[in-house]
């Protein structure tokens, strides 16, 4: 590249003021675009989280086929069907790390490796099975660093906006925090939440 291409029309180089104006414009554009990129990244993380819950559902169904139509009582029981610990870690979850193997999960390490809660019983205390009502919630995001979800605690994995919820029909839907507080969860019992 010739030195003359860096010169302005007067034959002189760019002035400090011209360079500062260009840098300022680039900085302003970057500042305007940063929140957009952050929202796009969170949207991608939500989709990845939905995919994880979908894979968890498929693993639960395979488990139930091998175990007299009964869902597993925890994620560790699905180790044969969920091969990767990455499936139990939501990308938006800043508090947990990926388990090297699902068998590493225990009740003591669940809050370190697992981003999701599993619901194992309905409010009538009956176990949730593949033949239970399709509106029953099977699994959902944990409440960020507060760990297991509660009636008033949900959605901190995704910036306190809400979280993904897996239903007994295999569908995964976004639920905002306001809806969570008033939702019946299809009859799932929050007192039987398992985090590992």
N, C-alpha and C positions, 0 to 999 in steps of 0.2 A: 504494500500500500504506500502510495506516495505521501510525502509530508504535506503536499499542497492540498490534499483532500481534507485535512484537519483545519484548514484556514478558512476564515470567513471571506466575504466578498471584497473586503478592503485589503486583503492580503495579510492581515494580522491574525494571530491565533485567537481562540475564544477568550473572552474576558472572564475574570473571576465571577462577575455578576451574572453573566450568561450561564455559566456552569452552575451557579447556585440556584438560579431560576429553574433549570432543568432538573436538578436534584430535588428541589422542593415540589415540583409537579409530580415527579415519580413517587415521592414520599406520600403525597396526598392521595394519589391513585392507589397505592399499596394500602394505605389506611382505610380507604373506602372498600377495597376488595377483600380485606382480611376477614371481616365478619361474614361475608358471603361464602368464602371458602370454609370457614368454621362451620357454618350451617350445612354446607354440602357434605362435609366430613361426618357430622352428626347424623345426617340422613343416611349416609352409607353405613354407618355403624348400626343404626336401627334396623336396616335391611339385613345386615350380617347377623344381628341378634335374632331377628325373626327366623332366619335360616337355621340358626343353632336350635331354636325351640322346635322347629319343624323336624330336624334330625332327631331330637330327643323324643318327639312323638313317635316317629317311625321305629326307634329303638324300643320304646315302651310297647308298641304293638307286637314287634317281633318277640320280645320277652313274654308277653301275655300268650302268644301262640304256643310257646314252649312250656308254659306254666299254668295250664288249666284256666285260661282267660282271666288271669289276675295280673294287675299291673305291679311293677316292683315297688318296694317300700322305700327305696332310696336310689340315688344315682349309681352308687357302687355296684348294686345288683345288675346294672345294665352294662358293666364293663365289657362283657363279651360282644355287645352290640354297638356300643359307642367306643370306637377304637382310640379316639384322640381326646386328650384332656382339653384341647382347644375348644371343643364343642360346649364345654361348661363355663367358658369365659366370654362374657359380653365385651365387645371392643370399647364400649363407652365406660365400662367399669374401671375406675382408676385405682380401686382399693385392692384388687386381687391380681394374682399372677396365674399363668397357665400351669396346670399340673402336668408333670412328665408322664403320668399314667393315671387313669381313673381309679385304679386300685389304691392310689395314694390318698384318696379322700377318706376321711373319717369324720365323726362328729366334731373332733377337736380341730381338724384342718379345713373344715368346710368353708369357713369364712375367709380362709386364705386362698382357696382354689376355685370355689364355685360361685357363679354370679346368679344362679337361679334357685328358686324354691319349688319344691314338689308338693302338691296337695294330695294326700292319700285317702281322705275320707270325706263323705258328704256330711251335711249338717245333721242328718238322721243317724250318724255314726256308722253307716254302711261303707265298706271299702268302695272306692271308685274303680270301676271295671270298664272294659271296652263296650259293654252293653248298657252302662249307665247313661243318663241323659246327656245329650251332646252339648248342652249349655254349661256343664260343669267345667270349672277351671282345673286344669291338670298341673300347670306350671306357670311361673311368671318370673320377671326380674326381681332380684332382691332389692332391698331398700338402701342401696349404696353401702356406706360404711356402717349403717345401723343394722345391717345383716338381714334377718328374716323379716318378711313383710308383716304388717299388722293392719288393722282396720284404718288407722290414720297414718300409717307409714308405708309409703310406696313411691317409687319413681326417681329416687336419687341416683340411680345408675345413669340416667339420661338427663342430668341437670335439673332435677325436680319438676320436670314437665310431665312425666308419666313413664310408662313402661310397656313392654310387650307381654301379652298374655296368651297362653296356649290353652285351647279348649279341647274337650273330649272328642270332638269331631275332626280334630287335626288342624283346624284353622288357627292362625296366629294373628292377633289384632293388636293395634296400639290402643292403650287406654290412658287417658290423661288422669292426673292426680285427683281432680274434682270428681270425676266419674267413679274412681276407685272407692272413695269414701262412701258413696251412696249405692254402689253396685252390690248385688247379692252374690256375685261370683257363681251364678248358676246353681247355688246350693252347696258349693264346696266349703268345708269347714276350715277356717283359718287357724283353729286350735291344733290342727293336725299337720301343720306345715313342717316339711323336712328340708334342710338346707344342704344335704350331702348325698 
